[in-house]
Amino acid sequence: MIQSRARARVVVLVLLAWLVSHSAWAQDATRTPAALFAEASRKFDEGAATIAADRARGVALLDESVALFERVLRDAGLENGRVYYNIANARMLQGDTGRAVLNYRRAQRLMPADQAIAGALEGARRRVQGRVEPQGNERAGQLLLAWHYAFSPGVRFAGLALCSALFWGLALARLARAVPRGAWWGAGVAALVGGVLLGSLIASERAFQRSAEAVIVAPSVVGRKGPDESGYQPAFTDALHAGLEVTIVEARPGWRLVRLADGREAWLPEDALEAVATLARAG
């Protein structure tokens, strides 16, 4: 009899524990992205205020904050520049330069005109050990295409729509002889600018689909001349470090061939880097 009562108590306690945990899980599962964002922000503020005095606790709170911010992105199925910016700030406070640069890049891709993101990204880049600078042709190309990176796809699409409207408006007005012949020059300029903007949008979409840009997140990694750790010699004298930005040229199981900003190439383990573009789309 005593053993039966003991077993009954155990069963009741197990059921109660299951009900409590299931209730907590169900309540958590129904939290809205706004509620998750607010909780993530609270954890971030607490972690930022704590990390100087108690690093272990501060890092743990910031980890919780990042997990909640990432859940906001996952649950919504969309990308948000402000959320990526907050994740990057948390990683920066933790000293994780690689993931800080990665998430600042993701934020900047969605909010290219935001000066706070640009400044924070440059600050994170300055912390990268062994930073590689573009060589002559690469640097000139970046300067020529500065406008392409400075304006979001939404802004460029709005510009394309405006140019299209101007072109057809001026062309139709000229055909109706409602405006002087000089209107053809205006229509031509609108068509030219519109064509450039269209090409820029196509290039952005192709770059997104390729997901070619990536950031090294491993503390340090040896770049090799081939996709094997034991069969190939190091490609460079020095190791590559977290935060270094690269372009993925080729993918093989477990390995990625990457190109550095100065044009050099090396094979890296797949888990040593993460792509800037993600599967979710901007919202």
Beta strands, then each sheet from edge to edge (+ up, - down):
strand 1: 78-79
strand 2: 213-216
strand 3: 220-221
strand 4: 240-241
strand 5: 245-252
strand 6: 255-259
strand 7: 265-269
strand 8: 273-275
strand 9: 281-282
sheet 1: 1+ 9+
sheet 2: 7+ 6- 5+ 2- 8+
sheet 3: 3+ 4-
end
